[in-house]
């Protein structure tokens, strides 16, 4: 279990070691005499690659600085640390940042005769692909987890309905059994002085009815006792968990932040669940269909309404509704269930989803 968190560190160490070896080989592959300075600079730059996940921009700057030190002194750096650092920056940071760093890095490597622009661009493209792939995988995992939670919740709702049906049946059995027993006992008591045989027959029927009712009660109580103890009766998500949802998307590389206007206050559970699911679905659509530089989630608390807005500036590849009630149709259904409405449309800058959900408060 404890080995899992160390895997990225081991990968970074291996990548830094391989890059250092490759760069050292490129320095002296033309028969140049081995020197202490180029080896020391190369090792230092290779060690800086260990921080490529935490500070990729600083690592790129260090790699460029190392190459800038060696090139004027007559050494011929191969640019391997710079290429790896640029790919790491494209993988770990926002697309705008890595694209802004690509141009000066490619220009520097070209003017210093270290490597050609196609190699630099290819490294940036590889890092961008890795980031996109990671975000896509994370989105699929989140969707699968959401579907699993919703399936569990549907199972729990079905179980609650079944228990309600059992309770009604239990009530009917008890009421019927007690009523029959009471009437039979009263009749037997009244007729016992004059006709003991009929009274005995009546009491026998009461006994049979009571035994049947007792057997039925035992069966139903047995069903109630067989509750699945392994079931996780988790509370459904609410607006209190919305910050965690946004933080999770931000951690995957999406430039998203949460804003709140008005005075936050507790709302009905169903309304908070609908608002949470609408934001969750809207962010998933952003991950699937666009590559934005800014995504804003806004909760607007009004006197009698909650406005939920998700806006991005990404150019949409496709926003076609998914079959089976997901996507935009699913968000509209959630808004309608809460008594509100939802508007989803492209804008001049990207795409906008706005849900207006009545809170039921007095205006």
C-alpha positions as CSV (number, residue, x, y, z in Angstrom):
1,X,0.0,0.0,0.0
2,X,2.8,2.5,0.8
3,X,4.6,1.9,-2.5
4,X,1.9,3.6,-4.5
5,X,2.7,7.2,-3.6
6,X,6.4,6.6,-4.3
7,X,5.9,5.6,-7.9
8,X,5.9,9.2,-9.3
9,X,9.1,9.9,-7.3
10,X,10.7,6.8,-8.7
11,X,9.7,7.7,-12.2
12,X,11.0,11.2,-11.8
13,X,14.3,9.8,-10.5
14,X,14.7,7.4,-13.4
15,X,13.8,10.1,-15.9
16,X,16.3,12.5,-14.4
17,X,19.0,9.8,-14.4
18,X,18.4,8.8,-18.0
19,X,18.3,12.4,-19.2
20,X,21.6,13.2,-17.4
21,X,23.2,10.2,-19.0
22,X,21.9,11.0,-22.5
23,X,22.9,14.7,-22.2
24,X,26.4,13.7,-21.0
25,X,26.8,11.4,-23.9
26,X,25.7,14.1,-26.3
27,X,28.3,16.5,-24.9
28,X,31.2,14.2,-25.6
29,X,30.0,12.2,-28.6
30,X,32.3,14.1,-30.9
31,X,35.4,13.1,-29.1
32,X,35.6,16.3,-27.0
33,X,37.7,15.9,-23.9
34,X,35.6,15.3,-20.7
35,X,35.6,18.3,-18.5
36,X,34.5,18.8,-14.9
37,X,32.4,22.0,-15.6
38,X,30.1,20.5,-18.2
39,X,29.6,17.3,-16.2
40,X,28.8,19.3,-13.1
41,X,26.3,21.6,-14.9
42,X,24.7,18.6,-16.5
43,X,24.3,16.7,-13.2
44,X,22.9,19.8,-11.5
45,X,20.3,20.3,-14.3
46,X,19.5,16.6,-14.2
47,X,18.9,16.8,-10.5
48,X,16.6,19.8,-11.0
49,X,14.3,17.5,-13.0
50,X,13.3,15.8,-9.8
51,X,11.2,18.9,-9.1
52,X,9.5,18.8,-12.5
53,X,6.0,18.1,-11.1
54,X,6.2,20.7,-8.3
55,X,7.9,23.6,-10.1
56,X,8.0,22.8,-13.9
57,X,8.5,26.4,-14.9
58,X,11.5,26.8,-12.6
59,X,13.0,23.5,-13.8
60,X,12.6,24.7,-17.4
61,X,14.4,27.9,-16.6
62,X,17.2,26.0,-14.9
63,X,17.6,23.7,-17.9
64,X,17.8,26.7,-20.2
65,X,20.3,28.4,-17.9
66,X,22.5,25.3,-17.9
67,X,22.5,25.2,-21.7
68,X,23.2,28.9,-21.8
69,X,26.2,28.5,-19.6
70,X,27.8,25.6,-21.6
71,X,27.2,26.8,-25.2
72,X,29.3,30.1,-25.0
73,X,32.2,28.1,-23.4
74,X,32.5,25.9,-26.5
75,X,30.7,22.9,-25.2
76,X,27.8,21.5,-27.3
77,X,24.8,20.7,-25.0
78,X,22.2,18.3,-26.6
79,X,19.2,20.0,-25.0
80,X,17.8,16.8,-23.5
81,X,17.0,18.4,-20.1
82,X,15.4,21.4,-21.8
83,X,13.2,19.2,-23.9
84,X,12.2,17.0,-20.9
85,X,11.5,20.1,-18.8
86,X,9.3,21.7,-21.6
87,X,7.3,18.5,-21.9
88,X,6.8,18.4,-18.1
89,X,5.6,22.0,-18.1
90,X,3.0,21.2,-20.8
91,X,2.0,18.1,-18.9
92,X,1.7,19.8,-15.4
93,X,0.5,23.3,-16.0
94,X,-2.2,25.3,-17.8
95,X,-2.0,25.3,-21.6
96,X,-1.5,29.1,-21.7
97,X,1.6,28.9,-19.5
98,X,3.2,26.1,-21.5
99,X,2.4,27.7,-24.8
100,X,3.9,31.0,-23.7
101,X,7.1,29.2,-22.6
102,X,7.3,27.2,-25.9
103,X,8.2,30.2,-28.2
104,X,11.1,31.6,-26.3
105,X,12.4,28.1,-25.5
106,X,12.3,27.0,-29.1
107,X,13.9,30.3,-30.2
108,X,16.7,29.9,-27.7
109,X,17.5,26.3,-28.6
110,X,17.5,27.2,-32.3
111,X,19.7,30.3,-32.1
112,X,22.1,28.4,-29.8
113,X,22.3,25.6,-32.4
114,X,21.2,23.1,-29.7
115,X,18.2,21.5,-31.3
116,X,15.7,22.4,-34.0
117,X,12.2,23.8,-33.5
118,X,10.3,20.6,-34.6
119,X,11.9,18.7,-31.7
120,X,10.9,21.4,-29.2
121,X,7.4,21.6,-30.6
122,X,7.1,17.8,-30.5
123,X,8.1,17.7,-26.8
124,X,5.5,20.3,-26.0
125,X,2.9,18.4,-28.0
126,X,3.7,15.2,-26.1
127,X,3.3,17.0,-22.7
128,X,0.0,18.5,-23.8
129,X,-1.3,15.1,-25.0
130,X,-0.3,13.5,-21.6
131,X,-2.2,16.3,-19.8
132,X,-5.3,15.8,-22.0
133,X,-5.2,12.1,-21.5
134,X,-4.9,12.4,-17.8
135,X,-7.8,14.8,-17.6
136,X,-9.9,12.6,-19.8
137,X,-9.1,9.5,-17.7
138,X,-9.9,11.4,-14.5
139,X,-13.2,12.6,-15.9
140,X,-14.1,9.0,-16.8
141,X,-13.2,7.8,-13.3
142,X,-15.4,10.6,-11.8
143,X,-18.3,9.7,-14.1
144,X,-18.0,6.0,-13.2
145,X,-17.9,6.9,-9.5
146,X,-20.9,9.1,-9.9
147,X,-22.9,6.5,-11.7
148,X,-22.0,3.9,-9.1
149,X,-23.1,6.3,-6.3
150,X,-26.4,7.0,-8.1
151,X,-27.0,3.3,-8.7
152,X,-26.4,2.7,-5.0
153,X,-28.8,5.5,-4.1
154,X,-31.4,4.0,-6.5
155,X,-31.0,0.6,-4.8
156,X,-31.4,2.3,-1.4
157,X,-34.6,4.1,-2.6
158,X,-36.0,0.8,-3.9
159,X,-35.1,-0.9,-0.6
160,X,-36.9,1.9,1.4
161,X,-40.0,1.5,-0.8
162,X,-40.0,-2.2,-0.2
163,X,-39.7,-1.7,3.5
164,X,-42.6,0.7,3.4
165,X,-44.6,-1.9,1.6
166,X,-43.7,-4.5,4.2
167,X,-44.7,-2.0,6.9
168,X,-48.1,-1.6,5.3
169,X,-48.4,-5.4,5.1
170,X,-47.4,-5.7,8.7
171,X,-50.0,-3.2,9.8
172,X,-52.7,-5.1,7.8
173,X,-51.8,-8.4,9.3
174,X,-51.6,-7.1,12.9
175,X,-54.9,-5.2,12.5
176,X,-56.7,-8.2,11.0
177,X,-55.3,-10.7,13.5
178,X,-56.1,-8.6,16.5
179,X,-59.6,-7.9,15.2
180,X,-60.4,-11.5,14.5
181,X,-59.1,-12.6,17.8
182,X,-61.0,-10.0,19.7
183,X,-64.3,-10.7,18.0
184,X,-63.8,-14.5,18.4
185,X,-63.0,-14.3,22.1
186,X,-66.0,-12.1,22.8
187,X,-68.3,-14.4,20.8
188,X,-66.9,-17.5,22.6
189,X,-67.4,-15.8,26.0
190,X,-71.0,-14.8,25.3
191,X,-71.9,-18.3,24.0
192,X,-69.9,-20.4,26.5
193,X,-72.7,-20.7,29.2
194,X,-75.3,-21.9,26.6
195,X,-73.3,-23.8,24.0
196,X,-69.8,-24.8,25.1
197,X,-69.2,-26.8,21.9
198,X,-69.7,-23.8,19.6
199,X,-67.6,-21.7,21.9
200,X,-64.8,-24.3,21.7
201,X,-65.1,-24.3,17.9
202,X,-64.9,-20.5,17.9
203,X,-61.8,-20.5,20.1
204,X,-60.2,-23.2,17.8
205,X,-60.7,-20.9,14.8
206,X,-59.3,-18.0,16.7
207,X,-56.3,-20.1,17.6
208,X,-55.8,-21.1,13.9
209,X,-56.0,-17.5,12.8
210,X,-53.6,-16.4,15.5
211,X,-51.1,-19.1,14.5
212,X,-51.3,-18.1,10.9
213,X,-50.8,-14.4,11.7
214,X,-47.9,-15.2,14.0
215,X,-46.2,-17.2,11.2
216,X,-46.7,-14.4,8.8
217,X,-45.4,-11.9,11.3
218,X,-42.3,-14.0,11.8
219,X,-41.7,-14.1,8.0
220,X,-42.0,-10.4,7.6
221,X,-39.9,-9.6,10.6
222,X,-37.3,-12.0,9.2
223,X,-37.2,-9.9,6.0
224,X,-36.7,-6.7,8.0
225,X,-33.8,-8.3,9.9
226,X,-32.0,-9.2,6.7
227,X,-30.9,-5.7,5.9
228,X,-27.6,-5.6,4.0
229,X,-25.1,-4.6,6.7
230,X,-22.5,-4.0,4.1
231,X,-24.5,-1.3,2.4
232,X,-23.1,2.2,2.6
233,X,-25.9,4.6,3.5
234,X,-23.9,7.6,2.5
235,X,-25.5,11.1,2.6
236,X,-26.1,12.5,-0.9
237,X,-23.8,15.4,-1.9
238,X,-24.8,19.0,-1.2
239,X,-23.4,22.4,-1.8
240,X,-21.0,21.9,1.1
241,X,-19.1,19.5,-1.1
242,X,-19.0,21.8,-4.1
243,X,-15.7,23.3,-3.2
244,X,-14.1,19.8,-3.1
245,X,-15.6,19.0,-6.5
246,X,-14.1,22.2,-8.0
247,X,-10.8,21.6,-6.4
248,X,-10.7,18.1,-7.8
249,X,-11.2,19.4,-11.3
250,X,-8.6,22.1,-10.8
251,X,-6.1,19.4,-9.6
252,X,-6.7,17.6,-12.9
253,X,-5.5,20.7,-14.9
254,X,-8.7,22.5,-15.5
255,X,-8.4,26.3,-14.8
256,X,-11.6,26.4,-12.7
257,X,-12.5,28.5,-9.7
258,X,-15.6,28.9,-7.5
259,X,-17.4,32.2,-6.8
260,X,-20.3,33.0,-4.5
261,X,-22.6,36.0,-4.5
262,X,-25.3,36.9,-2.0
263,X,-25.5,35.4,1.5
264,X,-25.0,31.6,1.6
265,X,-27.6,29.7,3.6
266,X,-28.8,26.1,4.0
267,X,-31.3,25.0,1.4
268,X,-33.5,22.0,0.9
269,X,-31.6,18.8,0.5
270,X,-33.2,18.1,-2.9
271,X,-32.4,21.5,-4.2
272,X,-28.7,21.3,-3.0
273,X,-28.4,17.9,-4.6
274,X,-29.8,19.2,-7.9
275,X,-27.4,22.2,-7.9
276,X,-24.4,20.0,-7.1
277,X,-25.3,17.5,-9.9
278,X,-25.8,20.4,-12.4
279,X,-22.3,21.8,-11.7
280,X,-20.8,18.3,-11.8
281,X,-22.3,17.6,-15.2
282,X,-21.4,21.0,-16.6
283,X,-17.7,20.6,-15.5
284,X,-17.7,17.1,-17.0
285,X,-18.9,18.5,-20.3
286,X,-16.2,21.1,-20.2
287,X,-13.6,18.3,-19.7
288,X,-15.1,16.3,-22.6
289,X,-15.8,18.9,-25.2
290,X,-13.5,22.0,-24.7
291,X,-10.0,23.1,-23.8
292,X,-10.6,26.3,-21.9
293,X,-8.3,28.8,-20.3
294,X,-10.8,29.8,-17.7
295,X,-13.9,28.2,-16.1
296,X,-16.0,30.0,-13.6
297,X,-18.6,28.3,-11.3
298,X,-20.9,30.9,-9.6
299,X,-23.5,30.4,-6.9
300,X,-25.8,33.3,-6.6
301,X,-28.0,33.3,-3.5
302,X,-31.1,35.5,-4.0
303,X,-34.0,36.2,-1.8
304,X,-36.1,33.4,-3.3
305,X,-33.8,31.8,-5.9
306,X,-30.5,30.1,-6.3
307,X,-28.7,30.9,-9.6
308,X,-26.0,28.3,-10.6
309,X,-23.7,29.4,-13.4
310,X,-20.9,27.5,-15.1
311,X,-19.1,29.5,-17.8
312,X,-16.0,28.6,-19.9
313,X,-14.1,30.3,-22.7
314,X,-13.2,27.1,-24.5
315,X,-14.0,26.5,-28.2
316,X,-16.5,23.7,-28.3
317,X,-15.7,20.7,-30.5
318,X,-19.2,19.3,-30.0
319,X,-21.9,19.8,-27.4
320,X,-24.3,17.2,-28.8
321,X,-26.6,15.8,-26.1
322,X,-25.7,12.3,-25.0
323,X,-28.3,9.6,-25.4
324,X,-30.0,8.2,-22.3
325,X,-30.8,11.5,-20.6
326,X,-27.3,12.6,-19.8
327,X,-25.6,15.8,-20.5
328,X,-27.6,19.0,-21.1
329,X,-31.0,17.1,-21.1
330,X,-30.1,15.5,-17.8
331,X,-29.2,18.9,-16.3
332,X,-32.6,20.3,-17.5
333,X,-34.4,17.4,-15.9
334,X,-32.7,18.1,-12.6
335,X,-33.6,21.8,-12.8
336,X,-37.2,20.9,-13.6
337,X,-37.4,18.5,-10.7
338,X,-36.3,21.3,-8.4
339,X,-39.0,23.5,-9.9
340,X,-36.6,25.7,-11.9
341,X,-35.2,26.1,-15.3
342,X,-31.9,25.7,-17.1
343,X,-30.3,27.5,-20.1
344,X,-27.3,26.1,-21.9
345,X,-26.0,28.0,-24.9
346,X,-22.7,29.0,-26.7
347,X,-21.5,32.5,-26.2
348,X,-19.1,34.8,-28.0
349,X,-16.3,33.6,-25.6
350,X,-17.3,30.0,-25.0
351,X,-20.2,28.2,-23.4
352,X,-22.6,29.2,-20.6
353,X,-24.8,27.0,-18.4
354,X,-27.3,28.8,-16.1
355,X,-29.7,27.1,-13.7
356,X,-32.4,29.1,-11.9
357,X,-33.7,27.1,-8.9
358,X,-36.4,28.5,-6.6
359,X,-35.5,28.1,-2.9
360,X,-39.1,28.4,-1.6
361,X,-38.2,31.4,0.6
362,X,-40.5,34.4,0.9
363,X,-39.6,37.1,-1.5
